[in-house]
């Protein structure tokens, strides 16, 4: 029995990944959240959270990392997102093990956290993070319902054209649906469709949420981002249901999605308070 235990321990050690390269901010953050940040030997220039990430060796950008540098670092495994199949093929041809993760939908994010947790032998921590995210998502229900919500991505000081919004097949849409509301922009296009002023007016959202992760770096204020929307003839402007998430986690599908879910719940509660106030003040 003792020999069997020692053999299993040796096999486990052989399978352990101690030198990891993380090629996306989301993956980098998940690894740190699992308590395995010390295993990251390199990441990208966009991996800035937590602060310890900034001290890691950099292998280039998000879409075009330096393959020569990756090879020279001799990683046990490279973790990357599904957008970079070409790089995955390159790594395979060079004999470097890699694992591709998807973080487009809420289900993808859950799966990625659990799979990385298993890979790094941090399954308990991964399950704990996922459980917390699930609870926060379920807590969005029954606050307000049947509202059209538009989630806008970017730092727009003018509402004319090239307004990126969250379409279907993204975790933003999953959040809206879980809250009992609907995405104001219904489309078959994946990812982040681009709208103009006329398109936005046509959707007539009840609530607009602006995701502006680099707001502080650009020296912008929430008022500067909200004001252009108040001039639009839409329900969200009329009721002043326009909100901003100006923190860096706004667009990163990692464990910090928990913060965005908290923000989202806060916005819904504000809308509910307005609705209740109107109901109380209106005569029967």
Buried (B, 14 or more C-beta within 10 A) or exposed (E): EEEEEEEEEEEEEEEEBEBBBBBBBBBBBBBBBBEBBEBBBBBBEBBBBEEEBEEBEBBBEBBEBBBEBBBEBEBBBBBBBBBBEEBBEBBEEEEBEBBBBBBBBBEBBBBBBBBBBEBBBBBEBBBBBBEBBEEBBEBBEEBBEEBBBBBBBBBBEEBEEEBBBBBBBBBBBBBBBBBBBBBBBEEEEEEBBEBEBEBBBEBBBBBBBBBBBEBEEEEBEBEBBBEBBBEBEBBBBEBEBBBBBBBBBBBBBBBBBBBBBEBBBEBBEBBBEBBEEEEEEEEE
